[in-house]
Amino acid sequence: MAFSFRRWLRISLFNLMLIAAIGVILRYKIAFALPIIDQKHLLHAHSHFAFSGWISQVLMVLMVQYLARFTGDGIFKKYRLLLNINLFTAYGMLVCFFWQGYGLFSIGFSTLSIINAYWFAIRYWKDLGALPKKTISQHWFRAALLFYSISSVGAFSLAYMMANHIFRETWYLGAVYFFLHFQYNGWFFFAIMGLLSSRLELLMPETRIPRIVFWLFALACIPAYFLSALWMPIPWYIYLLVLFSALAQCAGWGLYIKHLLRYRNQIKEIFSLKAKPILLLAAAALTIKLLLQLGSTHPALSQLAFGFRPIVIGYLHLVLLGVISLFILGFIVSMNVGVRSPYFMKGLWIFVAGIMLNELLLMLQGITGLSYIMIPLINELLLGAAIVMLLGAAIFNAFFFKKELPNE
C-alpha cells in the first residue's frame, strides 16, 4: 500500500476528528454561554469543512486508490496537487467562515474549491476512460462527478445572494437545498456506491441487476431534489416526478439488497468481520433515510418535517454521519490498512456509539417538538453525544497505523 495513500487517509481521519471537536464547541455554546464565538459563523465553518475537508477529501483519496489498482501507486503523484488544493481550500474555508461568515475570503476559498473539483472531475473522468475494463463501478463514479459539478450551481447562487445581501427566503432555501441534495444524494452517495461496487466486482459475477439499480438511482437523482422542496408550491406533474424518484430509490435499494443476499458467501470473502457490522449499520441508516424520503412525499408529513429544525438537522446528520461517514470508515477497515491495533476499533466503536446517541436525541427532540414537549437537559445530552464522538475520533486517530500489541 503506497505511503501517499496511507498519509492521505491519516489526514482525512484527522479532519474528521477536527470536525467532531468543532461540533463539541457548537453544542457547548447552545447549552451554555460562550459569547466569544459567533454561532452562525462557526456553524458555516463546520459544515463547509465537513463537506470538503472530510467527505470530499477522503472520497477523492479512495477513488484515486481505485485507479491505483490498475495503474499502480504512482497515480497518487498525478493527483497530489489536486488533493493538496482541496485540503488547502478546506482549511481556508474553515478559518475564513469562522472569522467573517460569508465574505470575500470565505467565498474566494469556496470558489477555488469548486474550480478544483471541476479539475478533479475532468481528470478522473479521462483516467476512468483509459482503464482497460469497463465496469458498473465506473458508472457510479462518473455520475458522482457529474452531480458534484451540478451541486456547485447551488453554492454559487448562495454565495451571490449572500454577497449582494439578497434575502428572499424561497431563493435562499432553494439554493441551500440544491447544494445539499446534489452533495448528499449525488456526489457522496454515488461515490460510496462506486467504492462498494468496485470491491464486489472482485469476486461476484457480472449480472444485469447492478446496472438496473444504478439507473434507478441515476434517473431519480435530479427529480429527487424536489423532495427537499416540497414546502414550495410545485405543479402536480413535478409532484409525480418526486413520488417516482422516492419509489425508484426504494425499489433500487431493495433490489440491491436482494442481489447482495444472493451472493452473501462471496461477500464474506471481501469484507472482514471487523468491517461488516459498521457497513451493516450504514446500510440500515440508508434504509431509514430512503423510507423517510418516501414518507415525506405525503404533504402533511412534509410540512411537519420541514417545519421543525431538529428533524431537518437529525435527517442531515443521519445521512452525513450514519450513511456516508460510517460507510467510509467501514470501507477503510475492510481494506485492512492502518487498523492493526485493537484500540483503533475500540475508538471507532465509541465514535459509532456517539453517532447513534446523537441521532436518537435529535429524533426525540424533533418528535417531542411536534407536541411542544421539551426534553429535560436535551442540549446537555446532545453535548455529551458530541463529546463521545470526539473521544472516539481521538482514539482511532491516535492508533491509526499503530501495530497490534504482542499479547493482544
C-alpha positions in Angstrom: 0.0 0.0 0.0 1.5 3.3 -1.1 2.8 5.6 1.6 1.0 8.5 0.0 -2.3 6.6 0.3 -1.8 6.0 4.0 -0.7 9.6 4.5 -3.9 10.9 2.9 -6.1 8.6 4.9 -4.4 9.8 8.1 -5.0 13.4 7.1 -8.7 12.7 6.3 -9.3 11.0 9.6 -7.6 13.9 11.5 -10.0 16.2 9.7 -12.9 14.1 10.9 -11.6 14.5 14.5 -11.4 18.2 14.0 -15.0 18.3 12.8 -16.0 16.4 15.9 -14.1 19.0 18.1 -15.9 21.9 16.4 -19.2 20.0 17.0 -18.4 19.9 20.7 -17.9 23.7 20.7 -21.2 24.3 18.8 -23.1 22.1 21.2 -21.4 23.7 24.2 -22.4 27.2 23.0 -26.1 26.0 22.7 -26.1 24.5 26.2 -24.0 27.2 28.0 -22.8 30.7 27.4 -19.8 31.2 25.1 -20.1 34.9 23.9 -16.7 35.0 22.2 -17.9 32.5 19.5 -20.2 33.6 16.7 -22.5 30.6 16.4 -23.6 31.2 12.8 -20.0 31.7 11.6 -18.7 28.6 13.3 -21.7 26.6 12.0 -20.8 27.6 8.4 -17.2 26.7 9.0 -18.2 23.4 10.5 -20.4 22.4 7.6 -18.1 23.5 4.8 -15.1 21.8 6.3 -17.1 18.6 6.9 -18.0 18.5 3.2 -14.6 19.4 1.7 -12.1 18.5 4.4 -13.6 15.2 5.4 -16.1 13.7 2.9 -14.8 15.1 -0.4 -11.2 14.7 0.6 -11.4 11.0 1.7 -13.7 10.1 -1.3 -11.1 11.6 -3.7 -8.4 9.6 -2.0 -10.3 6.4 -2.1 -11.3 6.9 -5.7 -7.6 7.6 -6.7 -6.8 4.3 -4.9 -9.3 2.6 -7.1 -7.3 3.8 -10.1 -4.1 2.6 -8.4 -5.5 -0.9 -8.6 -5.0 -0.7 -12.4 -2.2 1.8 -12.9 0.0 1.3 -9.8 0.6 3.5 -6.7 2.3 6.2 -8.8 -1.1 7.6 -9.7 -1.1 9.5 -6.4 1.7 11.7 -7.8 -0.6 12.7 -10.6 -3.3 13.7 -8.2 -1.1 15.2 -5.4 -1.7 18.8 -6.5 -5.5 18.4 -6.7 -5.6 16.7 -3.3 -3.4 19.4 -1.8 -5.5 22.2 -3.2 -8.7 20.6 -1.9 -7.1 20.4 1.5 -5.8 24.0 1.4 -9.2 25.4 0.4 -10.9 23.3 3.1 -8.8 24.8 5.8 -9.2 28.2 4.2 -12.9 27.9 4.4 -12.7 26.7 8.0 -10.7 29.8 9.1 -12.5 32.4 6.9 -16.1 31.2 7.6 -15.3 31.3 11.3 -13.7 34.7 11.0 -16.2 36.5 8.7 -19.0 34.2 7.8 -20.0 34.7 4.1 -17.5 37.3 3.0 -14.8 38.0 0.4 -12.2 35.5 1.6 -14.6 32.6 2.5 -16.4 32.9 -0.9 -13.0 33.1 -2.5 -11.9 29.8 -0.9 -15.2 28.2 -1.8 -14.9 29.2 -5.4 -11.3 27.9 -5.6 -12.6 24.6 -4.0 -15.3 24.3 -6.7 -12.8 25.0 -9.5 -10.5 22.3 -8.1 -13.5 19.9 -8.0 -14.1 20.6 -11.7 -10.4 19.9 -12.4 -10.5 16.7 -10.4 -13.7 15.6 -12.2 -12.3 16.2 -15.7 -9.0 14.4 -14.9 -10.7 11.5 -13.2 -13.2 11.1 -16.0 -10.4 10.8 -18.5 -8.5 8.3 -16.4 -11.6 6.2 -16.0 -11.9 6.1 -19.8 -8.4 4.9 -20.2 -8.9 1.8 -18.0 -8.8 -1.5 -19.9 -12.0 -2.9 -18.3 -15.4 -1.1 -18.1 -17.4 -1.9 -15.0 -20.6 -0.7 -13.3 -18.5 1.0 -10.6 -17.2 3.4 -13.2 -20.7 4.4 -14.0 -21.3 5.2 -10.3 -18.0 7.3 -10.2 -18.9 9.2 -13.4 -22.4 10.0 -12.0 -20.8 11.1 -8.7 -18.5 13.5 -10.5 -21.4 14.9 -12.6 -23.6 15.6 -9.6 -20.5 17.0 -7.8 -20.3 19.6 -10.6 -24.1 20.2 -10.6 -24.1 21.0 -6.9 -21.9 24.0 -7.5 -24.9 25.8 -9.0 -26.4 25.9 -5.6 -23.2 27.1 -4.0 -22.6 29.9 -6.5 -26.2 31.0 -6.1 -26.0 31.1 -2.4 -22.7 33.0 -2.4 -24.1 35.5 -4.9 -27.1 36.2 -2.7 -25.1 36.5 0.5 -22.5 38.8 -1.1 -25.2 41.0 -2.5 -27.4 40.9 0.6 -30.4 39.3 -1.2 -32.6 37.8 1.5 -35.5 36.2 -0.3 -36.2 33.1 1.8 -37.5 30.9 -1.0 -34.5 31.6 -3.2 -32.1 31.2 -0.2 -33.6 27.9 0.9 -33.9 26.6 -2.7 -30.1 27.2 -3.2 -29.2 25.6 0.1 -31.2 22.5 -0.5 -30.0 22.3 -4.1 -26.4 22.3 -3.0 -27.1 19.8 -0.1 -29.1 17.5 -2.3 -26.5 17.1 -5.1 -23.8 16.7 -2.5 -25.5 14.3 -0.2 -27.6 12.3 -2.7 -25.4 12.9 -5.7 -21.6 13.2 -5.1 -21.4 11.5 -1.7 -23.9 8.7 -2.3 -22.8 7.8 -5.9 -19.2 7.8 -4.9 -19.7 5.4 -2.0 -21.8 3.1 -4.2 -18.9 3.2 -6.7 -16.5 2.2 -4.0 -18.8 -0.6 -2.8 -19.3 -1.9 -6.4 -15.5 -1.8 -7.0 -15.0 -4.3 -4.2 -17.9 -6.5 -5.0 -16.7 -6.8 -8.7 -13.6 -8.6 -7.4 -15.4 -11.8 -6.7 -19.0 -11.5 -7.8 -20.1 -12.4 -11.3 -21.4 -9.7 -13.6 -25.2 -9.6 -13.8 -27.8 -7.0 -15.0 -29.1 -6.3 -11.5 -26.4 -3.8 -10.5 -26.9 -1.9 -13.8 -30.6 -1.7 -13.2 -30.0 -0.4 -9.7 -27.6 2.2 -11.0 -30.1 3.6 -13.5 -32.9 3.6 -11.0 -30.9 5.9 -8.7 -29.3 7.9 -11.5 -32.7 8.7 -13.1 -34.2 9.5 -9.8 -31.5 11.9 -8.5 -32.4 15.1 -10.4 -36.2 15.0 -9.7 -35.4 13.9 -6.1 -34.2 17.4 -5.5 -37.8 18.4 -5.1 -38.1 16.1 -2.1 -36.2 18.8 -0.4 -38.5 21.5 -1.8 -42.0 20.1 -1.1 -42.6 23.2 1.1 -42.7 25.2 -2.2 -45.8 25.4 -4.3 -45.0 22.9 -7.1 -47.1 21.7 -10.0 -48.8 18.3 -9.8 -46.6 16.8 -12.5 -43.5 17.8 -10.6 -45.0 16.1 -7.5 -45.5 12.9 -9.6 -41.8 13.0 -10.5 -40.9 13.4 -6.9 -43.1 10.4 -6.0 -41.5 8.4 -8.8 -38.0 9.3 -7.6 -38.7 8.3 -4.0 -40.3 5.0 -5.1 -37.5 4.3 -7.6 -34.8 4.7 -5.0 -36.6 2.4 -2.5 -37.1 -0.1 -5.3 -33.4 0.1 -6.4 -32.2 -0.3 -2.8 -34.5 -3.3 -2.2 -33.3 -4.9 -5.5 -29.7 -4.3 -4.5 -30.1 -5.9 -1.0 -31.8 -8.9 -2.6 -28.8 -9.1 -5.0 -26.3 -8.9 -2.2 -28.0 -11.6 -0.2 -27.8 -13.9 -3.2 -24.0 -13.6 -3.1 -23.5 -13.3 0.6 -21.0 -16.1 0.7 -18.8 -14.3 -1.8 -19.2 -11.0 0.2 -17.9 -12.7 3.3 -14.6 -13.2 1.5 -14.4 -9.4 0.6 -15.3 -7.7 3.8 -13.7 -8.6 7.2 -15.6 -9.4 10.4 -14.4 -6.0 11.8 -15.9 -4.1 8.9 -19.2 -5.9 8.4 -21.1 -4.5 11.5 -20.2 -1.0 10.6 -21.2 -1.4 7.0 -24.5 -3.0 8.1 -25.2 0.0 10.3 -24.6 2.3 7.3 -26.9 0.1 5.2 -29.6 0.3 8.0 -29.2 4.1 8.1 -29.6 4.3 4.3 -32.8 2.2 4.6 -34.2 4.5 7.2 -33.2 7.5 5.1 -35.0 6.2 1.9 -38.1 5.3 3.9 -38.2 8.8 5.4 -37.9 10.3 2.0 -40.8 8.2 0.8 -42.9 9.2 3.8 -42.1 12.9 3.2 -44.0 12.8 -0.1 -47.2 12.9 1.9 -48.0 16.7 2.1 -48.9 16.7 5.8 -45.7 14.9 6.8 -43.7 17.1 4.6 -44.9 20.3 6.2 -44.2 18.8 9.7 -40.7 17.7 8.7 -39.6 21.0 7.2 -41.3 23.0 9.9 -39.1 21.7 12.8 -35.4 22.4 12.6 -34.4 19.4 14.9 -35.9 17.0 12.4 -34.1 18.6 9.5 -30.8 18.6 11.5 -31.4 15.0 12.5 -32.0 13.9 8.9 -28.9 15.7 7.6 -26.8 14.1 10.3 -28.4 10.7 9.6 -27.1 10.9 6.0 -23.7 12.6 6.6 -22.8 10.5 9.7 -25.0 7.4 9.7 -24.8 6.6 5.9 -21.8 8.3 4.4 -19.2 8.5 7.2 -20.0 5.1 8.6 -19.7 3.5 5.2 -16.3 5.2 4.6 -15.0 4.1 7.9 -16.2 0.6 7.4 -14.7 0.6 3.9 -11.3 1.7 5.3 -11.4 -1.0 7.9 -12.3 -3.6 5.2 -9.1 -2.6 3.3 -7.1 -3.7 6.4 -4.9 -0.6 6.2 -3.7 1.1 9.4 -6.2 -0.7 11.7 -4.0 -3.4 13.3 -4.3 -2.1 16.8 -7.4 -3.2 18.7 -7.6 0.3 20.2 -8.4 1.7 16.7 -11.5 -0.4 16.6 -12.4 0.5 20.2 -12.1 4.1 19.3 -14.2 3.6 16.2 -17.0 1.9 18.1 -17.0 4.7 20.7 -17.4 7.1 17.7 -20.2 4.9 16.3 -22.0 4.9 19.7 -21.8 8.7 19.7 -23.4 8.9 16.3 -26.2 6.6 17.4 -26.8 8.6 20.6 -26.7 11.9 18.7 -29.3 10.6 16.2 -31.6 9.2 18.9 -31.6 12.5 20.8 -32.1 14.6 17.7 -35.0 12.5 16.5 -36.6 12.5 20.0 -36.2 16.3 20.1 -37.9 16.6 16.8 -40.8 14.2 17.6 -41.5 15.7 21.0 -41.2 19.2 19.5 -44.2 18.4 17.3 -46.2 18.3 20.5 -44.4 21.3 22.1 -42.8 19.0 24.7 -39.3 19.8 25.9 -36.9 17.0 26.9 -35.1 18.0 30.1 -31.4 18.8 29.6 -31.6 17.9 25.9 -28.9 20.4 25.0 -26.6 19.0 27.7 -27.3 15.4 26.4 -26.5 16.4 22.9 -23.3 18.0 24.1 -22.5 14.6 25.8 -23.1 12.8 22.5 -20.7 15.2 20.7 -18.0 14.6 23.4 -18.4 10.8 22.9 -17.9 11.2 19.1 -14.8 13.4 19.7 -13.4 10.9 22.2 -13.8 8.0 19.8 -12.3 10.0 16.9 -9.3 11.0 19.1 -8.7 7.3 20.0 -8.9 5.9 16.5 -6.7 8.7 15.2 -4.1 8.0 17.9 -4.0 4.3 17.0 -4.2 4.5 13.2 -1.1 2.7 11.8 -0.1 1.5 15.3 0.9 -2.1 15.3 -1.0 -4.7 17.2 0.4 -5.3 20.7 2.1 -8.8 21.0 -0.2 -10.0 23.8 -3.4 -8.9 22.3 
